[in-house]
C-alpha cells in the first residue's frame, strides 16, 4: 500500500493484477496488468502514456472523454471496456497493442490519429452516434480489415487511411 498514490490519485485508479509482489511498476509508477478507473472520473489525459505494463483497462460509466495521449504507446494494452465514453481524443491509443475496439453507442468523436499505428487492431465497431472521425484515425493499423458501422451511420463521414493505406472506406 502506497499512501502517496492514494494522496495523488484519490479514488481514481483501482489497481489489480501485479507482478507477484507489487502492483506498481517501480520504473514508471504505473500499475501492472488490469487497470480499473474508479467511478466519478470524467476524463483521462496522458494518464497511462508510455506504460508497457498495462494489459487491460476497465472504464467507469462516468468517464466521458479519453483525452489526448491517454493510452499512447501502451504496447501491451490488449483490451479496453469503453463504457459510456463520448469522445476519444487525439492519439489516445496511438502505438497501443489494442486488438479490437467495440466503441460504445454514446461515442460522438474519434480524434486525429486516435488509433494510428495500432498494428494489432483487427476489428472495429463504430456506432451510428459517431459524428466526427479525425484525419488518419486508423492509419498504419495494418491488420484492421474488419470495420462495422452502426445502423444509421452518417454516410457523409469518411474513414481515411485505414490499415496502412490498404483500405479506404466511405
PyMOL CGO cylinders between C-alpha atoms (Angstrom):
from pymol import cmd
from pymol.cgo import CYLINDER

trace = [
    CYLINDER, 0.00, 0.00, 0.00, 1.42, 3.35, -1.07, 0.3, 1, 1, 1, 1, 1, 1,
    CYLINDER, 1.42, 3.35, -1.07, -0.08, 6.36, 0.73, 0.3, 1, 1, 1, 1, 1, 1,
    CYLINDER, -0.08, 6.36, 0.73, 1.46, 8.68, -1.86, 0.3, 1, 1, 1, 1, 1, 1,
    CYLINDER, 1.46, 8.68, -1.86, -0.61, 7.07, -4.61, 0.3, 1, 1, 1, 1, 1, 1,
    CYLINDER, -0.61, 7.07, -4.61, -3.78, 7.47, -2.53, 0.3, 1, 1, 1, 1, 1, 1,
    CYLINDER, -3.78, 7.47, -2.53, -2.91, 11.11, -1.92, 0.3, 1, 1, 1, 1, 1, 1,
    CYLINDER, -2.91, 11.11, -1.92, -2.12, 11.92, -5.54, 0.3, 1, 1, 1, 1, 1, 1,
    CYLINDER, -2.12, 11.92, -5.54, -4.91, 9.91, -7.15, 0.3, 1, 1, 1, 1, 1, 1,
    CYLINDER, -4.91, 9.91, -7.15, -7.72, 9.50, -4.62, 0.3, 1, 1, 1, 1, 1, 1,
    CYLINDER, -7.72, 9.50, -4.62, -10.46, 7.13, -5.75, 0.3, 1, 1, 1, 1, 1, 1,
    CYLINDER, -10.46, 7.13, -5.75, -9.42, 7.48, -9.38, 0.3, 1, 1, 1, 1, 1, 1,
    CYLINDER, -9.42, 7.48, -9.38, -7.49, 4.34, -10.16, 0.3, 1, 1, 1, 1, 1, 1,
    CYLINDER, -7.49, 4.34, -10.16, -8.09, 0.99, -8.52, 0.3, 1, 1, 1, 1, 1, 1,
    CYLINDER, -8.09, 0.99, -8.52, -5.26, -1.41, -9.21, 0.3, 1, 1, 1, 1, 1, 1,
    CYLINDER, -5.26, -1.41, -9.21, -5.49, -5.14, -9.68, 0.3, 1, 1, 1, 1, 1, 1,
    CYLINDER, -5.49, -5.14, -9.68, -3.03, -7.62, -11.08, 0.3, 1, 1, 1, 1, 1, 1,
    CYLINDER, -3.03, -7.62, -11.08, 0.62, -7.30, -10.28, 0.3, 1, 1, 1, 1, 1, 1,
    CYLINDER, 0.62, -7.30, -10.28, 3.97, -8.94, -10.80, 0.3, 1, 1, 1, 1, 1, 1,
    CYLINDER, 3.97, -8.94, -10.80, 3.56, -11.34, -7.90, 0.3, 1, 1, 1, 1, 1, 1,
    CYLINDER, 3.56, -11.34, -7.90, 4.59, -9.00, -5.12, 0.3, 1, 1, 1, 1, 1, 1,
    CYLINDER, 4.59, -9.00, -5.12, 3.81, -5.41, -6.08, 0.3, 1, 1, 1, 1, 1, 1,
    CYLINDER, 3.81, -5.41, -6.08, 1.03, -3.95, -8.27, 0.3, 1, 1, 1, 1, 1, 1,
    CYLINDER, 1.03, -3.95, -8.27, 3.13, -0.89, -9.22, 0.3, 1, 1, 1, 1, 1, 1,
    CYLINDER, 3.13, -0.89, -9.22, 6.00, -0.83, -11.72, 0.3, 1, 1, 1, 1, 1, 1,
    CYLINDER, 6.00, -0.83, -11.72, 8.86, 0.91, -9.87, 0.3, 1, 1, 1, 1, 1, 1,
    CYLINDER, 8.86, 0.91, -9.87, 10.27, 2.31, -13.12, 0.3, 1, 1, 1, 1, 1, 1,
    CYLINDER, 10.27, 2.31, -13.12, 7.09, 4.05, -14.32, 0.3, 1, 1, 1, 1, 1, 1,
    CYLINDER, 7.09, 4.05, -14.32, 4.99, 4.27, -11.17, 0.3, 1, 1, 1, 1, 1, 1,
    CYLINDER, 4.99, 4.27, -11.17, 2.09, 2.82, -13.18, 0.3, 1, 1, 1, 1, 1, 1,
    CYLINDER, 2.09, 2.82, -13.18, 0.08, -0.30, -12.38, 0.3, 1, 1, 1, 1, 1, 1,
    CYLINDER, 0.08, -0.30, -12.38, 0.73, -3.76, -13.78, 0.3, 1, 1, 1, 1, 1, 1,
    CYLINDER, 0.73, -3.76, -13.78, -1.91, -5.82, -15.50, 0.3, 1, 1, 1, 1, 1, 1,
    CYLINDER, -1.91, -5.82, -15.50, -5.54, -4.77, -15.45, 0.3, 1, 1, 1, 1, 1, 1,
    CYLINDER, -5.54, -4.77, -15.45, -6.39, -1.20, -14.57, 0.3, 1, 1, 1, 1, 1, 1,
    CYLINDER, -6.39, -1.20, -14.57, -9.82, -0.16, -13.35, 0.3, 1, 1, 1, 1, 1, 1,
    CYLINDER, -9.82, -0.16, -13.35, -10.53, 3.55, -13.33, 0.3, 1, 1, 1, 1, 1, 1,
    CYLINDER, -10.53, 3.55, -13.33, -12.78, 4.43, -10.41, 0.3, 1, 1, 1, 1, 1, 1,
    CYLINDER, -12.78, 4.43, -10.41, -16.30, 5.82, -10.79, 0.3, 1, 1, 1, 1, 1, 1,
    CYLINDER, -16.30, 5.82, -10.79, -16.51, 9.61, -10.72, 0.3, 1, 1, 1, 1, 1, 1,
    CYLINDER, -16.51, 9.61, -10.72, -13.63, 10.33, -13.08, 0.3, 1, 1, 1, 1, 1, 1,
    CYLINDER, -13.63, 10.33, -13.08, -14.89, 12.10, -16.24, 0.3, 1, 1, 1, 1, 1, 1,
    CYLINDER, -14.89, 12.10, -16.24, -11.70, 12.42, -18.34, 0.3, 1, 1, 1, 1, 1, 1,
    CYLINDER, -11.70, 12.42, -18.34, -8.26, 10.89, -18.86, 0.3, 1, 1, 1, 1, 1, 1,
    CYLINDER, -8.26, 10.89, -18.86, -5.43, 12.87, -20.48, 0.3, 1, 1, 1, 1, 1, 1,
    CYLINDER, -5.43, 12.87, -20.48, -1.94, 11.33, -20.80, 0.3, 1, 1, 1, 1, 1, 1,
    CYLINDER, -1.94, 11.33, -20.80, -2.87, 9.25, -17.74, 0.3, 1, 1, 1, 1, 1, 1,
    CYLINDER, -2.87, 9.25, -17.74, -1.24, 5.97, -18.79, 0.3, 1, 1, 1, 1, 1, 1,
    CYLINDER, -1.24, 5.97, -18.79, 1.03, 7.28, -21.54, 0.3, 1, 1, 1, 1, 1, 1,
    CYLINDER, 1.03, 7.28, -21.54, 4.05, 5.03, -22.23, 0.3, 1, 1, 1, 1, 1, 1,
    CYLINDER, 4.05, 5.03, -22.23, 3.01, 2.31, -19.78, 0.3, 1, 1, 1, 1, 1, 1,
    CYLINDER, 3.01, 2.31, -19.78, 4.19, -1.04, -21.10, 0.3, 1, 1, 1, 1, 1, 1,
    CYLINDER, 4.19, -1.04, -21.10, 2.85, -2.93, -18.08, 0.3, 1, 1, 1, 1, 1, 1,
    CYLINDER, 2.85, -2.93, -18.08, -0.90, -2.38, -18.56, 0.3, 1, 1, 1, 1, 1, 1,
    CYLINDER, -0.90, -2.38, -18.56, -2.69, -5.25, -20.32, 0.3, 1, 1, 1, 1, 1, 1,
    CYLINDER, -2.69, -5.25, -20.32, -6.36, -4.22, -19.99, 0.3, 1, 1, 1, 1, 1, 1,
    CYLINDER, -6.36, -4.22, -19.99, -8.46, -1.29, -18.81, 0.3, 1, 1, 1, 1, 1, 1,
    CYLINDER, -8.46, -1.29, -18.81, -11.96, -1.00, -17.41, 0.3, 1, 1, 1, 1, 1, 1,
    CYLINDER, -11.96, -1.00, -17.41, -13.54, 2.45, -17.57, 0.3, 1, 1, 1, 1, 1, 1,
    CYLINDER, -13.54, 2.45, -17.57, -16.45, 3.70, -15.44, 0.3, 1, 1, 1, 1, 1, 1,
    CYLINDER, -16.45, 3.70, -15.44, -19.73, 4.98, -16.85, 0.3, 1, 1, 1, 1, 1, 1,
    CYLINDER, -19.73, 4.98, -16.85, -18.84, 8.44, -15.52, 0.3, 1, 1, 1, 1, 1, 1,
    CYLINDER, -18.84, 8.44, -15.52, -15.86, 8.69, -17.91, 0.3, 1, 1, 1, 1, 1, 1,
    CYLINDER, -15.86, 8.69, -17.91, -16.89, 10.75, -20.95, 0.3, 1, 1, 1, 1, 1, 1,
    CYLINDER, -16.89, 10.75, -20.95, -13.53, 11.61, -22.51, 0.3, 1, 1, 1, 1, 1, 1,
    CYLINDER, -13.53, 11.61, -22.51, -10.50, 9.50, -23.25, 0.3, 1, 1, 1, 1, 1, 1,
    CYLINDER, -10.50, 9.50, -23.25, -8.33, 12.51, -23.94, 0.3, 1, 1, 1, 1, 1, 1,
    CYLINDER, -8.33, 12.51, -23.94, -5.13, 13.24, -25.78, 0.3, 1, 1, 1, 1, 1, 1,
    CYLINDER, -5.13, 13.24, -25.78, -2.49, 10.51, -25.46, 0.3, 1, 1, 1, 1, 1, 1,
    CYLINDER, -2.49, 10.51, -25.46, -4.34, 8.78, -22.58, 0.3, 1, 1, 1, 1, 1, 1,
    CYLINDER, -4.34, 8.78, -22.58, -3.05, 5.33, -23.62, 0.3, 1, 1, 1, 1, 1, 1,
    CYLINDER, -3.05, 5.33, -23.62, -0.34, 6.40, -26.09, 0.3, 1, 1, 1, 1, 1, 1,
    CYLINDER, -0.34, 6.40, -26.09, 2.35, 3.72, -26.50, 0.3, 1, 1, 1, 1, 1, 1,
    CYLINDER, 2.35, 3.72, -26.50, 0.71, 1.25, -24.11, 0.3, 1, 1, 1, 1, 1, 1,
    CYLINDER, 0.71, 1.25, -24.11, 2.14, -1.55, -26.22, 0.3, 1, 1, 1, 1, 1, 1,
    CYLINDER, 2.14, -1.55, -26.22, 0.83, -4.40, -24.06, 0.3, 1, 1, 1, 1, 1, 1,
    CYLINDER, 0.83, -4.40, -24.06, -2.70, -3.00, -23.71, 0.3, 1, 1, 1, 1, 1, 1,
    CYLINDER, -2.70, -3.00, -23.71, -4.87, -5.60, -25.47, 0.3, 1, 1, 1, 1, 1, 1,
    CYLINDER, -4.87, -5.60, -25.47, -8.42, -4.93, -24.30, 0.3, 1, 1, 1, 1, 1, 1,
    CYLINDER, -8.42, -4.93, -24.30, -10.44, -2.00, -23.05, 0.3, 1, 1, 1, 1, 1, 1,
    CYLINDER, -10.44, -2.00, -23.05, -14.02, -1.61, -21.89, 0.3, 1, 1, 1, 1, 1, 1,
    CYLINDER, -14.02, -1.61, -21.89, -15.06, 1.78, -23.28, 0.3, 1, 1, 1, 1, 1, 1,
    CYLINDER, -15.06, 1.78, -23.28, -18.16, 2.02, -21.03, 0.3, 1, 1, 1, 1, 1, 1,
    CYLINDER, -18.16, 2.02, -21.03, -20.11, 5.23, -21.85, 0.3, 1, 1, 1, 1, 1, 1,
    CYLINDER, -20.11, 5.23, -21.85, -17.30, 7.25, -23.49, 0.3, 1, 1, 1, 1, 1, 1,
    CYLINDER, -17.30, 7.25, -23.49, -18.43, 10.13, -25.72, 0.3, 1, 1, 1, 1, 1, 1,
    CYLINDER, -18.43, 10.13, -25.72, -15.08, 11.30, -27.10, 0.3, 1, 1, 1, 1, 1, 1,
    CYLINDER, -15.08, 11.30, -27.10, -11.74, 9.68, -27.93, 0.3, 1, 1, 1, 1, 1, 1,
    CYLINDER, -11.74, 9.68, -27.93, -9.03, 12.32, -28.25, 0.3, 1, 1, 1, 1, 1, 1,
    CYLINDER, -9.03, 12.32, -28.25, -6.01, 12.85, -30.44, 0.3, 1, 1, 1, 1, 1, 1,
    CYLINDER, -6.01, 12.85, -30.44, -3.52, 9.96, -30.33, 0.3, 1, 1, 1, 1, 1, 1,
    CYLINDER, -3.52, 9.96, -30.33, -5.44, 8.41, -27.42, 0.3, 1, 1, 1, 1, 1, 1,
    CYLINDER, -5.44, 8.41, -27.42, -4.45, 4.83, -28.38, 0.3, 1, 1, 1, 1, 1, 1,
    CYLINDER, -4.45, 4.83, -28.38, -1.68, 5.53, -30.88, 0.3, 1, 1, 1, 1, 1, 1,
    CYLINDER, -1.68, 5.53, -30.88, 1.01, 2.81, -30.82, 0.3, 1, 1, 1, 1, 1, 1,
    CYLINDER, 1.01, 2.81, -30.82, -1.03, 0.73, -28.34, 0.3, 1, 1, 1, 1, 1, 1,
    CYLINDER, -1.03, 0.73, -28.34, -1.40, -3.06, -28.55, 0.3, 1, 1, 1, 1, 1, 1,
    CYLINDER, -1.40, -3.06, -28.55, -5.21, -2.99, -28.65, 0.3, 1, 1, 1, 1, 1, 1,
    CYLINDER, -5.21, -2.99, -28.65, -6.62, -5.88, -30.70, 0.3, 1, 1, 1, 1, 1, 1,
    CYLINDER, -6.62, -5.88, -30.70, -10.27, -4.88, -31.18, 0.3, 1, 1, 1, 1, 1, 1,
    CYLINDER, -10.27, -4.88, -31.18, -12.42, -1.87, -30.42, 0.3, 1, 1, 1, 1, 1, 1,
    CYLINDER, -12.42, -1.87, -30.42, -16.16, -2.03, -29.91, 0.3, 1, 1, 1, 1, 1, 1,
    CYLINDER, -16.16, -2.03, -29.91, -16.90, 1.64, -29.49, 0.3, 1, 1, 1, 1, 1, 1,
    CYLINDER, -16.90, 1.64, -29.49, -19.99, 2.49, -27.40, 0.3, 1, 1, 1, 1, 1, 1,
    CYLINDER, -19.99, 2.49, -27.40, -23.28, 3.85, -28.73, 0.3, 1, 1, 1, 1, 1, 1,
    CYLINDER, -23.28, 3.85, -28.73, -22.57, 7.03, -26.72, 0.3, 1, 1, 1, 1, 1, 1,
    CYLINDER, -22.57, 7.03, -26.72, -19.49, 7.92, -28.80, 0.3, 1, 1, 1, 1, 1, 1,
    CYLINDER, -19.49, 7.92, -28.80, -19.59, 11.13, -30.88, 0.3, 1, 1, 1, 1, 1, 1,
    CYLINDER, -19.59, 11.13, -30.88, -15.95, 11.94, -31.69, 0.3, 1, 1, 1, 1, 1, 1,
    CYLINDER, -15.95, 11.94, -31.69, -12.86, 9.98, -32.70, 0.3, 1, 1, 1, 1, 1, 1,
    CYLINDER, -12.86, 9.98, -32.70, -9.88, 12.32, -32.73, 0.3, 1, 1, 1, 1, 1, 1,
    CYLINDER, -9.88, 12.32, -32.73, -6.92, 12.71, -35.06, 0.3, 1, 1, 1, 1, 1, 1,
    CYLINDER, -6.92, 12.71, -35.06, -4.58, 9.70, -35.02, 0.3, 1, 1, 1, 1, 1, 1,
    CYLINDER, -4.58, 9.70, -35.02, -6.68, 8.09, -32.24, 0.3, 1, 1, 1, 1, 1, 1,
    CYLINDER, -6.68, 8.09, -32.24, -5.78, 4.51, -33.26, 0.3, 1, 1, 1, 1, 1, 1,
    CYLINDER, -5.78, 4.51, -33.26, -2.85, 5.19, -35.61, 0.3, 1, 1, 1, 1, 1, 1,
    CYLINDER, -2.85, 5.19, -35.61, -0.10, 2.58, -35.55, 0.3, 1, 1, 1, 1, 1, 1,
    CYLINDER, -0.10, 2.58, -35.55, -2.24, 0.09, -33.63, 0.3, 1, 1, 1, 1, 1, 1,
    CYLINDER, -2.24, 0.09, -33.63, -0.62, -2.76, -35.52, 0.3, 1, 1, 1, 1, 1, 1,
    CYLINDER, -0.62, -2.76, -35.52, -2.56, -5.48, -33.64, 0.3, 1, 1, 1, 1, 1, 1,
    CYLINDER, -2.56, -5.48, -33.64, -6.01, -3.93, -34.21, 0.3, 1, 1, 1, 1, 1, 1,
    CYLINDER, -6.01, -3.93, -34.21, -8.02, -6.40, -36.32, 0.3, 1, 1, 1, 1, 1, 1,
    CYLINDER, -8.02, -6.40, -36.32, -11.65, -5.37, -35.81, 0.3, 1, 1, 1, 1, 1, 1,
    CYLINDER, -11.65, -5.37, -35.81, -13.55, -2.17, -35.16, 0.3, 1, 1, 1, 1, 1, 1,
    CYLINDER, -13.55, -2.17, -35.16, -17.16, -1.21, -34.50, 0.3, 1, 1, 1, 1, 1, 1,
    CYLINDER, -17.16, -1.21, -34.50, -18.12, 2.45, -34.96, 0.3, 1, 1, 1, 1, 1, 1,
    CYLINDER, -18.12, 2.45, -34.96, -21.61, 3.35, -33.70, 0.3, 1, 1, 1, 1, 1, 1,
    CYLINDER, -21.61, 3.35, -33.70, -24.07, 5.47, -35.69, 0.3, 1, 1, 1, 1, 1, 1,
    CYLINDER, -24.07, 5.47, -35.69, -23.81, 8.10, -32.93, 0.3, 1, 1, 1, 1, 1, 1,
    CYLINDER, -23.81, 8.10, -32.93, -20.28, 8.97, -34.12, 0.3, 1, 1, 1, 1, 1, 1,
    CYLINDER, -20.28, 8.97, -34.12, -20.42, 12.33, -35.93, 0.3, 1, 1, 1, 1, 1, 1,
    CYLINDER, -20.42, 12.33, -35.93, -16.71, 13.09, -36.31, 0.3, 1, 1, 1, 1, 1, 1,
    CYLINDER, -16.71, 13.09, -36.31, -13.73, 10.93, -37.28, 0.3, 1, 1, 1, 1, 1, 1,
    CYLINDER, -13.73, 10.93, -37.28, -10.37, 12.69, -37.27, 0.3, 1, 1, 1, 1, 1, 1,
    CYLINDER, -10.37, 12.69, -37.27, -7.85, 12.51, -40.08, 0.3, 1, 1, 1, 1, 1, 1,
    CYLINDER, -7.85, 12.51, -40.08, -5.74, 9.34, -40.01, 0.3, 1, 1, 1, 1, 1, 1,
    CYLINDER, -5.74, 9.34, -40.01, -7.64, 8.00, -37.01, 0.3, 1, 1, 1, 1, 1, 1,
    CYLINDER, -7.64, 8.00, -37.01, -6.79, 4.43, -38.11, 0.3, 1, 1, 1, 1, 1, 1,
    CYLINDER, -6.79, 4.43, -38.11, -3.66, 4.92, -40.23, 0.3, 1, 1, 1, 1, 1, 1,
    CYLINDER, -3.66, 4.92, -40.23, -0.99, 2.21, -40.11, 0.3, 1, 1, 1, 1, 1, 1,
    CYLINDER, -0.99, 2.21, -40.11, -3.38, -0.24, -38.43, 0.3, 1, 1, 1, 1, 1, 1,
    CYLINDER, -3.38, -0.24, -38.43, -2.08, -2.90, -40.79, 0.3, 1, 1, 1, 1, 1, 1,
    CYLINDER, -2.08, -2.90, -40.79, -4.31, -5.77, -39.63, 0.3, 1, 1, 1, 1, 1, 1,
    CYLINDER, -4.31, -5.77, -39.63, -7.55, -3.76, -39.48, 0.3, 1, 1, 1, 1, 1, 1,
    CYLINDER, -7.55, -3.76, -39.48, -9.71, -5.34, -42.15, 0.3, 1, 1, 1, 1, 1, 1,
    CYLINDER, -9.71, -5.34, -42.15, -12.99, -5.78, -40.26, 0.3, 1, 1, 1, 1, 1, 1,
    CYLINDER, -12.99, -5.78, -40.26, -14.83, -2.47, -39.83, 0.3, 1, 1, 1, 1, 1, 1,
    CYLINDER, -14.83, -2.47, -39.83, -18.51, -2.46, -38.88, 0.3, 1, 1, 1, 1, 1, 1,
    CYLINDER, -18.51, -2.46, -38.88, -20.62, 0.67, -38.55, 0.3, 1, 1, 1, 1, 1, 1,
    CYLINDER, -20.62, 0.67, -38.55, -23.90, 1.01, -36.70, 0.3, 1, 1, 1, 1, 1, 1,
    CYLINDER, -23.90, 1.01, -36.70, -27.24, 1.20, -38.48, 0.3, 1, 1, 1, 1, 1, 1,
    CYLINDER, -27.24, 1.20, -38.48, -27.87, 4.80, -39.49, 0.3, 1, 1, 1, 1, 1, 1,
    CYLINDER, -27.87, 4.80, -39.49, -24.17, 5.72, -39.60, 0.3, 1, 1, 1, 1, 1, 1,
    CYLINDER, -24.17, 5.72, -39.60, -23.67, 9.11, -41.29, 0.3, 1, 1, 1, 1, 1, 1,
    CYLINDER, -23.67, 9.11, -41.29, -22.82, 8.28, -44.90, 0.3, 1, 1, 1, 1, 1, 1,
    CYLINDER, -22.82, 8.28, -44.90, -21.05, 11.65, -45.26, 0.3, 1, 1, 1, 1, 1, 1,
    CYLINDER, -21.05, 11.65, -45.26, -18.29, 10.68, -42.81, 0.3, 1, 1, 1, 1, 1, 1,
    CYLINDER, -18.29, 10.68, -42.81, -15.10, 9.42, -44.38, 0.3, 1, 1, 1, 1, 1, 1,
    CYLINDER, -15.10, 9.42, -44.38, -12.69, 6.98, -42.76, 0.3, 1, 1, 1, 1, 1, 1,
    CYLINDER, -12.69, 6.98, -42.76, -9.31, 7.60, -44.37, 0.3, 1, 1, 1, 1, 1, 1,
    CYLINDER, -9.31, 7.60, -44.37, -6.04, 5.72, -44.40, 0.3, 1, 1, 1, 1, 1, 1,
    CYLINDER, -6.04, 5.72, -44.40, -7.11, 2.50, -42.77, 0.3, 1, 1, 1, 1, 1, 1,
    CYLINDER, -7.11, 2.50, -42.77, -4.76, -0.46, -42.48, 0.3, 1, 1, 1, 1, 1, 1,
    CYLINDER, -4.76, -0.46, -42.48, -1.52, 1.05, -43.75, 0.3, 1, 1, 1, 1, 1, 1,
    CYLINDER, -1.52, 1.05, -43.75, -3.42, 2.76, -46.57, 0.3, 1, 1, 1, 1, 1, 1,
    CYLINDER, -3.42, 2.76, -46.57, -4.63, -0.59, -47.90, 0.3, 1, 1, 1, 1, 1, 1,
    CYLINDER, -4.63, -0.59, -47.90, -8.29, 0.24, -47.34, 0.3, 1, 1, 1, 1, 1, 1,
    CYLINDER, -8.29, 0.24, -47.34, -10.25, 3.46, -47.69, 0.3, 1, 1, 1, 1, 1, 1,
    CYLINDER, -10.25, 3.46, -47.69, -13.92, 3.19, -46.84, 0.3, 1, 1, 1, 1, 1, 1,
    CYLINDER, -13.92, 3.19, -46.84, -16.64, 5.76, -47.23, 0.3, 1, 1, 1, 1, 1, 1,
]
cmd.load_cgo(trace, "trace")
